[in-house]
Amino acid sequence: MWNGFSYERTGRDALMDQKWRVRWSDPAMWRDLRFTGIAPFAVGLIAAIPPAGVAAAVLAFSRSLPFIGILDLVVTVAGAPYAWRSVEPVAVRFLHASPVMMLADRVDELTAQHADTTVAQAAEIRRIERDLHDGAQARLVALGLSLATAEKLMETNPDQAKARRILSYLRKRYR
């Protein structure tokens, strides 16, 4: 069975081979593995200082040295926040997205913005067309009614039609 890379005996083997190939070719997986290998040395030793201080304090208390135990606890509690400050720069350095990944994310973001803008623009064009159509249609209906009224008045009573000056009104209004 062909899995896109090579032939395998069964479909299950082809699927497993394909999954492993994708996993091992993923740059994020290699970045995570690199951080996992570096973190114990870059961060682990410094981060181990507070637990070591607590262990030293417990040991001092068990050997009936309360002053040293209290001193260890004070130093450990005071230094604990500073021990973890080294984690952030190391994590940022080794876990940040590559320029290619950031560019791909930016392209995805711009594509989504373009699609949203296109949809909004199409809706606005439909609204304008509808307003233009409805307004023109209403004016045409009003003009038709006015002309029908003027024709009836001209047939039945031309003097009254001239007196009302319907035709001049229509000419001024619908030019």
C-alpha positions in Angstrom: 0.0 0.0 0.0 1.4 3.4 -1.0 1.5 6.0 1.9 2.8 8.9 -0.1 6.5 8.1 0.6 6.9 4.4 0.1 5.1 1.1 -0.2 4.0 -0.8 2.9 2.5 -4.3 3.3 -0.8 -3.1 4.9 -2.8 0.0 5.2 -2.2 0.2 8.9 1.6 0.0 8.3 1.3 2.7 5.6 -0.6 5.0 8.0 1.8 4.4 10.8 4.8 5.1 8.6 3.1 8.3 7.3 2.4 9.5 10.8 6.0 8.9 12.0 7.4 10.7 8.9 5.2 13.7 9.5 6.1 13.7 13.2 9.9 13.5 12.6 9.8 16.2 9.9 7.9 18.7 12.1 10.2 21.6 13.0 8.2 22.2 16.3 9.0 18.7 17.5 12.7 19.2 16.9 12.5 22.6 18.7 10.8 20.9 21.7 13.3 18.1 21.8 16.2 20.6 21.7 14.6 22.5 24.6 14.0 19.3 26.6 17.7 18.5 26.2 19.0 21.9 27.1 16.6 22.9 29.9 18.0 20.6 32.6 21.4 22.2 32.3 20.4 25.8 31.6 17.4 26.0 33.9 17.3 22.8 36.0 20.4 23.6 38.1 19.3 27.0 39.0 15.7 25.9 39.6 17.0 23.2 41.9 18.3 25.8 44.4 15.0 26.4 46.3 14.2 22.6 46.8 17.9 22.1 47.8 17.5 24.9 50.3 14.4 23.3 51.8 16.1 20.0 52.0 19.1 21.6 53.8 16.7 23.3 56.2 15.0 20.0 57.0 18.3 18.3 57.5 19.5 21.1 59.8 16.3 20.9 61.9 16.7 17.1 62.2 20.2 17.5 63.5 19.1 20.0 66.1 20.6 23.1 64.4 17.5 25.4 64.4 19.5 28.6 63.6 21.0 27.1 60.5 17.6 25.6 59.5 15.9 29.0 59.8 18.7 30.7 57.9 18.3 28.1 55.1 14.6 28.7 54.9 14.9 32.5 54.8 17.6 32.3 52.1 15.5 29.8 50.1 12.2 31.8 50.4 14.0 35.0 49.5 15.9 33.5 46.6 13.2 31.4 45.1 11.6 34.1 42.8 15.0 35.0 41.5 15.9 31.3 40.7 13.0 31.0 38.2 13.9 34.2 36.4 16.4 32.4 34.2 13.6 30.1 32.8 12.0 32.8 30.7 15.0 33.9 28.5 16.0 30.3 27.9 12.4 29.3 27.0 12.0 32.3 24.7 15.3 31.5 23.1 14.7 27.9 22.4 10.9 27.8 22.0 10.1 30.9 19.9 8.5 30.4 16.5 10.8 30.4 13.5 10.6 33.3 11.0 9.0 30.9 8.5 6.3 30.0 11.1 5.7 33.6 12.0 5.4 34.5 8.3 2.9 31.7 7.8 0.8 32.9 10.7 0.9 36.4 9.3 -0.2 35.2 5.9 -3.1 33.3 7.6 -4.1 36.4 9.5 -4.0 38.6 6.4 -6.0 36.0 4.4 -8.7 36.0 7.1 -8.8 39.8 7.2 -9.0 39.9 3.4 -11.9 37.5 3.5 -13.7 39.5 6.2 -13.2 42.7 4.2 -14.5 41.1 1.0 -17.6 39.9 2.8 -18.2 43.3 4.4 -17.7 45.1 1.1 -20.1 42.8 -0.8 -22.7 43.4 1.9 -22.3 47.1 1.6 -22.6 47.0 -2.2 -25.8 44.9 -1.9 -27.2 47.5 0.6 -26.3 50.4 -1.7 -27.9 48.6 -4.7 -31.0 47.8 -2.8 -31.3 51.5 -1.6 -30.8 52.8 -5.1 -33.3 50.3 -6.6 -35.9 50.9 -3.9 -35.6 54.7 -4.1 -35.8 54.8 -7.9 -38.7 52.4 -8.0 -40.6 54.5 -5.5 -40.0 57.7 -7.5 -41.1 55.9 -10.7 -44.3 54.7 -9.1 -45.0 58.2 -7.8 -44.3 59.7 -11.2 -46.7 57.1 -12.8 -49.5 58.0 -10.4 -48.9 61.7 -10.9 -49.0 61.3 -14.7 -52.1 59.2 -14.5 -53.8 61.9 -12.4 -52.7 64.6 -14.8 -54.0 62.6 -17.8 -57.4 62.1 -16.2 -57.6 65.8 -15.3 -56.6 66.7 -18.9 -59.4 64.5 -20.3 -62.1 65.5 -17.9 -61.3 69.1 -17.0 -58.4 70.7 -18.8 -59.0 74.1 -17.2 -58.6 72.6 -13.7 -55.5 70.8 -14.8 -54.0 74.1 -16.0 -55.1 75.8 -12.8 -53.4 73.2 -10.7 -50.3 73.4 -12.9 -49.7 69.7 -12.4 -47.7 69.4 -15.5 -45.3 72.2 -14.5 -45.0 70.7 -11.1 -44.2 67.4 -12.6 -41.6 68.9 -15.0 -39.8 70.7 -12.1 -39.9 67.8 -9.8 -38.7 65.0 -12.2 -36.1 66.7 -14.2 
